[in-house]
Amino acid sequence: MTNVPQNITTNYDATNAAITVSWVYPVSNNIDYTIQYRPVGTTNWQTSTSTSASNSVNLTGLSSCTAYEVAVQANCLSSNTSSNTATTSVYVPLTTATPTGLTATPSASTGDIELNWSGTATGVTYIVEYREVGASTWQSATTTTTNYSLPELEGCSEYEVQVFAACDANGTGATPYSNIASFSTGKTIVKVKALLQGTYDVGGLMRNDLVQENLVDLAQPYNTSPWNYTGTESVTSLPTNAVDWVIVEIQDASNQYVTSTAAILLQDGSIVDYNGTVSDGVELCGLAANTPYYIVVRHRNHLDVMSANTVTLPNSTSYDFTTAVNQASTIGTTVNQLVDVGGFFALRAGDLDGDGFILVGDFNDVYQVESSIVNQYVKGDVNMDSNVTVADFNIYQPVVSISAVSAVRY
């Protein structure tokens, strides 16, 4: 026999994790074939024999991410002779499944972003791709485990991340991408509760007439004097249990301003992120982890309050202004900053211009100007029922001359 098997082809069958080797030979009778294969660069052949008239064989048990060379030899059974051997090569791609269940969680101790996912193979390379939301280019990192820590990312930014498995760091034989996970960097969760006297109802709950009547602004309302807050917080709709917008401000231990955010006050006094990212607190940038700060809550027609003591942030338990009158600082004043509303304590209503003083100017510049306005979202509406009436004056008048502590005045 002098003929050689011709037209050798190899195809990878991902379903059966096998290589199908096919060939053509001019003689079909009284023939079998010896198929040998080995990883490229090794010396020992493995052997498979085919007696199939279809001139093909399936090779199984191969290692993924490996190049093989395959040799086919025809054997004449009647004369016990063999043809020359024809060879080819084939690459076995990655046979593992796509990574699943990708999560991204900020580490409370290091500030790194801890990534975790599920993978079904060992000895593969996972390629992690991440970018700031809105960016066009992905950055990448590699690991051989199903977890990875992303350190030193730009603070107070939104990121997205995805993972795929491959045979090497160049992405050879890559699987499809995992799900995309999103995360924020450099943000500290602050938990705080407060009630408003003007809209307090019973049982530790506030009315939310303004929200029910769709009168509350969908964008934060503190972009005017005296707050001059430049945040762009806005929503397409407010939670059904929302009451109003507030500002949560953080001051350091020396009462120096650090950062602030506009947030949503709920009927039970909880203050939450406007975008729903955190269900029981707000995220704030620029805070050092495990550091004591003062927490300030500001409202557009109530007297602003500051925590009586510094609070180590992030705090797992809400700082609750509603539980006792001494939860609010009285530094520099002899007047309690919270008012008892029947077993609960609330911010005092009446600071209509928000400057930290309840004075005649609140009457002249706000209440009198807005008197008799109905069905609107205005500061003169002290009891927050959407109308400016004598009922609002009756809440304001008894507390004239009361001021907030100096650390929160404008």
Summary of the structure (lengths in Angstrom):
residues: 410
radius of gyration: 35.6
end to end distance: 102.1
largest distance: 119.2
contacts: 1300
relative contact order: 0.10
helix: 8%
strand: 41%
